[in-house]
Amino acid sequence: MVPFSFCSVDLCALPEGGLFHPASGSLLLADLHLEKASSYAARGQMLPPYDSIETLRRVAAIAEYTGAKALYCLGDSFHDRGGIGRLGDEARGLLSLLAAQLRWTWIVGNHDRSFVDPLGGHVAAGAELEGLVLRHEADPDDRRPEISGHYHPKYKVTLRGHRVSRPCFVVGRSKLILPSFGVLTGGMDAADPAILDMVGRDARALIAVQEKLLGFPLAA
């Protein structure tokens, strides 16, 4: 975990793409997109059907590593409204266990807006943690400090003729966007105007590696 401060709140960035709030023992993750593979399969595009269990194993690992007491999922936890009903037995069992161990808050997103029956925890449109607003998609009209997901940001750069990308956090003066935590999710260039217009032209991409937090300016 790499400690840093956002709007005077102490957080830790995890290389896996989540945030940890030590004062409350809260883990923040965005865009799990559980059951994405089965959603695509229903439309004839076959993907490896192990995304949900692998994503939940990642959740379990960092929850144990951090000693988290609470978990906030910042929207699009399921890829579609029927995803929770398609969970396999192993994934369903692990999710139920995690939801029983943690104070779990499911913040709804655009993919799971009609989310019901969460197998534990409670569903909310948004939440607040030590003065930080938690929601799925950043609100350009809200000036309060805010943490969100939705955009799946990736820092992209060309090295020796090869295009390289890595999931990243995007941070501005009052907005912080998390990368996607799901194993089958894609990503948007962190320097995309849609992200910069939301976060601000002073936005930076942050990547946690080897107990360091690397920062890269995004605006040209």
C-alpha positions in Angstrom: 0.0 0.0 0.0 1.2 3.5 -0.9 0.1 6.3 1.5 -1.0 9.6 0.0 -3.3 12.5 0.8 -6.4 13.5 -1.2 -8.2 16.7 -0.1 -6.6 16.4 3.3 -7.8 12.8 3.8 -5.2 10.1 4.3 -5.6 7.2 1.8 -3.5 4.3 0.6 -3.3 3.3 -3.1 -3.2 -0.4 -3.9 -1.3 -1.7 -6.9 -4.3 -3.8 -7.7 -6.4 -0.7 -8.3 -8.2 0.0 -5.1 -8.0 2.5 -2.3 -7.8 1.9 1.4 -8.9 4.4 4.1 -6.9 3.4 7.2 -8.9 5.5 9.7 -12.1 3.6 9.1 -10.7 0.3 7.7 -12.6 0.9 4.4 -11.7 -0.6 1.1 -12.9 1.3 -2.1 -13.2 -0.6 -5.4 -14.9 0.3 -8.7 -16.3 -1.5 -11.6 -16.1 -5.1 -10.8 -18.4 -6.0 -13.8 -19.1 -9.4 -12.4 -20.7 -11.8 -14.9 -19.4 -9.9 -17.9 -18.4 -13.1 -19.7 -21.9 -14.7 -19.3 -23.5 -11.4 -20.6 -21.3 -11.5 -23.7 -22.0 -15.3 -24.1 -25.7 -14.6 -24.2 -25.0 -12.4 -27.3 -22.9 -15.0 -29.0 -19.4 -13.7 -28.0 -17.6 -16.2 -26.0 -15.2 -15.2 -23.2 -13.5 -17.3 -20.5 -16.3 -17.9 -18.0 -14.1 -17.3 -14.9 -14.2 -13.6 -14.5 -16.5 -13.4 -11.5 -14.7 -15.9 -9.3 -11.3 -14.5 -10.2 -12.4 -10.9 -9.5 -13.9 -12.0 -6.2 -10.7 -13.8 -5.3 -8.9 -10.6 -5.8 -11.3 -8.8 -3.6 -10.9 -11.4 -0.9 -7.1 -11.2 -1.1 -6.8 -7.5 -0.7 -9.5 -7.4 2.0 -7.4 -9.9 4.0 -4.1 -8.1 3.2 -5.5 -4.7 4.3 -7.5 -6.0 7.2 -10.5 -4.1 5.8 -13.7 -3.9 7.9 -15.8 -2.2 5.3 -16.1 -2.3 1.5 -17.5 0.3 -0.8 -18.1 -0.9 -4.4 -18.4 2.3 -6.5 -20.9 1.1 -9.1 -21.1 -1.4 -12.0 -20.4 -4.2 -9.7 -22.4 -6.4 -12.1 -22.2 -6.1 -15.9 -26.0 -6.1 -16.2 -29.1 -6.2 -14.2 -29.4 -10.0 -14.4 -25.7 -10.7 -13.5 -26.3 -11.6 -9.9 -28.7 -14.4 -11.0 -26.1 -15.9 -13.2 -23.3 -16.3 -10.6 -21.9 -19.8 -10.3 -22.1 -21.6 -7.0 -18.4 -20.9 -6.1 -18.6 -17.2 -6.8 -22.0 -16.9 -5.1 -20.6 -18.6 -2.0 -17.5 -16.4 -1.9 -19.5 -13.2 -2.4 -21.9 -14.2 0.4 -19.0 -14.9 2.7 -17.3 -11.6 2.0 -20.5 -9.7 2.4 -21.0 -11.3 5.8 -17.4 -10.4 6.9 -17.4 -6.8 5.7 -19.8 -3.8 6.1 -20.5 -3.9 2.3 -22.1 -1.0 0.5 -23.1 -1.4 -3.2 -23.2 1.9 -4.9 -25.3 1.6 -8.1 -23.9 2.4 -11.5 -25.2 2.7 -15.0 -24.8 -1.1 -15.7 -26.5 -2.2 -12.4 -28.9 0.7 -11.8 -31.8 -1.6 -10.9 -29.6 -3.7 -8.6 -31.5 -5.8 -6.1 -30.8 -8.8 -3.9 -27.1 -8.1 -3.2 -26.5 -11.3 -1.2 -25.6 -9.2 1.8 -24.7 -5.5 2.4 -26.9 -2.7 1.3 -27.5 -0.8 -2.0 -27.2 3.0 -2.1 -27.1 5.7 -4.8 -24.0 7.1 -3.1 -22.2 7.4 0.2 -19.8 9.6 2.2 -16.6 8.8 3.9 -14.8 11.4 6.1 -16.1 14.2 3.9 -15.4 12.4 0.6 -18.4 11.8 -1.6 -18.5 8.3 -3.1 -20.4 7.7 -6.3 -20.2 5.8 -9.5 -19.8 8.6 -12.0 -18.2 12.0 -11.3 -20.5 14.9 -11.0 -19.1 18.0 -12.7 -21.4 20.3 -10.8 -20.5 19.0 -7.3 -17.6 20.9 -5.9 -17.2 18.6 -2.9 -14.2 16.2 -2.7 -15.3 13.1 -4.6 -14.2 9.6 -5.4 -15.8 7.7 -8.3 -15.3 5.1 -11.0 -17.1 4.5 -14.4 -14.3 5.5 -16.8 -11.9 2.6 -16.3 -8.8 4.9 -16.8 -5.6 3.6 -18.1 -2.3 5.5 -18.6 -1.1 4.9 -22.1 2.4 5.6 -23.5 4.4 4.6 -26.5 7.8 2.9 -25.6 10.2 1.8 -28.3 7.4 1.7 -30.8 5.0 -0.3 -28.7 1.8 1.1 -27.1 1.8 0.2 -23.4 -1.1 0.8 -21.0 -1.7 0.3 -17.3 -4.7 0.9 -15.1 -4.3 4.1 -13.1 -6.0 6.5 -10.7 -6.8 9.9 -12.1 -6.6 12.7 -9.6 -7.4 16.4 -9.7 -8.0 19.1 -7.2 -11.3 17.7 -5.9 -11.9 14.5 -7.9 -10.4 11.1 -7.9 -11.3 8.4 -10.4 -10.5 4.8 -9.7 -9.5 2.2 -12.3 -11.7 -0.8 -13.0 -11.1 -3.7 -10.7 -12.8 -6.4 -12.8 -10.5 -8.9 -14.6 -12.3 -8.6 -17.9 -12.8 -4.9 -18.2 -11.2 -2.7 -20.7 -10.2 0.9 -20.2 -10.2 4.5 -21.5 -7.1 6.6 -22.0 -6.6 8.6 -18.9 -5.9 11.6 -21.1 -9.2 11.3 -22.9 -11.1 14.7 -23.0 -14.1 13.0 -21.3 -11.9 12.4 -18.2 -10.0 15.6 -18.3 -13.1 17.7 -18.7 -14.5 16.0 -15.6 -11.4 16.0 -13.4 -9.7 19.2 -14.6 -6.8 20.1 -16.9 -4.4 19.7 -13.9 -5.2 16.0 -13.7 -2.5 13.5 -13.1 -2.4 9.7 -13.6 -1.2 7.8 -10.5 0.2 4.3 -10.6 1.2 2.4 -7.4 4.3 0.3 -7.9 6.8 -1.2 -5.4 5.7 1.0 -2.5 5.9 4.1 -4.7 3.2 6.3 -6.3 4.2 7.4 -9.8 2.6 10.5 -11.1 2.2 11.5 -14.7 0.6 14.8 -16.0 -2.1 14.2 -18.5 -2.9 17.6 -20.1 -0.6 18.5 -23.0 
